[in-house]
Amino acid sequence: MNPIRSALAQPESVAAEMVRYALGGARPGSSPDEAMRILEQGASNLQGGGEGCGEAVGMLMLAMSTLLYRSGRRQEAMEKLKATNQVAPAAFRVAAWEATMGLCMEAGQVINTSVSPDDLVDLSIKDDNIKWSDQGHLKCRVNAIKGLIALLNGETESAQLFFDGCKDLCAGVGNKQTGMEVSETIWPFTFFPAIISYTIVMFLTENAVLSYCEYLHCVGDFPLATQMYERVLEALTMEDMSGNFLAACNMVPEEVSLGATCSYGQLLSHSGKFSEAEDYLTRALKKAEDQFGANHPKVGIVLTCVARMYKLKAKAEGSSSIMVQEGLYRKALEVLRAPAINSEGVSKQMDWRDIISLARGEYAELLLIQSNRKAEGERMKEWAEHAWRNSRLTLAQALEFSGPSKPTVVDTRIGRVM
């Protein structure tokens, strides 16, 4: 008998297959309706069952929220995550809270750094009998999200305190000896309670370590950021991402892989390693197109990063790439569905505000150096300045990279500028 299968409670096995089928088929252009019906029926059948049913329902509900998110139904995804908190065991409630915070950040909501999981999650983290994870890794996951929120709020010292609470676990990414022991005979992974330790721990830690990488990047610790980015990317190449059931929405492993690839490309660009930067950013662009489709806003986010790389390269080499940059910004703004400059939309709720404002600000700078397009550039610059809401950087600071002390970092998971 397969040792992996025998280690798995039947309800969890059934739920895992449902999740693989549902999310595996939820690709660009496909209808999620059938997949959602399968997940809902599975969760309904397993509610109130015996051993393993709580974990199985948690898997299915996290998958439902991811499916809703991928379908552009963010609010419904958040409601599903809230429902997950009411019925699922500890590790799944932490995953639901993490994803909820990820969606709130993506939506541009202002979140206080004192935010924490609900009381049930706090209590369950203290419970010694936690399946699918352990107390240390759950706390690491919470601290990393709080650190990311603090970074977005421009509270760098607070971010450092939160990341200090999980950096030891983050440092273990890429090292099989970190965390719980797992037999070499359990490869490839199928991720279940008796043998889940390394694989699930690695995935949830990789999400946390990406946030830690971006913190190091933002405060200018390029050597350590480089080391950590490379570790998380190496670890991600070893994993079967379809088998992770402790993440949802914009915090799933595919999003972490895209985010790490793009952020590392930005770091290489900030370090003046433009050939390597172009390679990683091109990989990120392909990942975004493959995962979401060529006209998805995440593609626009990566295109903005590519254009910014060409700007830094041209400045460093004393060359010009105006036409290339302009083409990239035009395409980025198109897929980001940026409102027209003369529209009223800037003062209202606007998805991807950080990225649209940054791309428009960069585009304006290109126009302002062309005498016949200065008026257009001034209008675009004024729009970008009015739309900018970032707490850590002014738009002028975001547009000007003068050294590693305060670089601009774009997180593709949440579509925000740090």
Salt bridges, closest charged atoms under 4 A:
GLU12 OE2 - LYS131 NZ 3.99
GLU17 OE2 - ARG5 NH2 3.57
GLU55 OE2 - LYS131 NZ 3.92
GLU76 OE1 - ARG73 NH2 3.05
GLU98 OE1 - ARG141 NH2 2.98
GLU106 OE2 - ARG74 NH2 2.93
ASP134 OD1 - HIS137 ND1 2.75
ASP164 OD1 - LYS167 NZ 3.42
GLU184 OE1 - LYS176 NZ 3.33
GLU214 OE1 - ARG413 NH2 3.38
ASP240 OD2 - ARG20 NH1 3.61
GLU255 OE1 - LYS298 NZ 2.92
ASP279 OD2 - ARG283 NH2 2.79
ASP290 OD2 - LYS286 NZ 2.75
GLU326 OE2 - ARG373 NH2 2.90
ASP351 OD1 - ARG74 NH1 3.37
ASP354 OD2 - ARG416 NE 3.14
GLU362 OE2 - ARG308 NH1 2.30
GLU362 OE1 - LYS311 NZ 2.80
GLU365 OE1 - LYS311 NZ 3.28
GLU376 OE1 - ARG373 NE 3.54
GLU400 OE2 - LYS315 NZ 2.86
ASP411 OD2 - ARG413 NH2 2.81
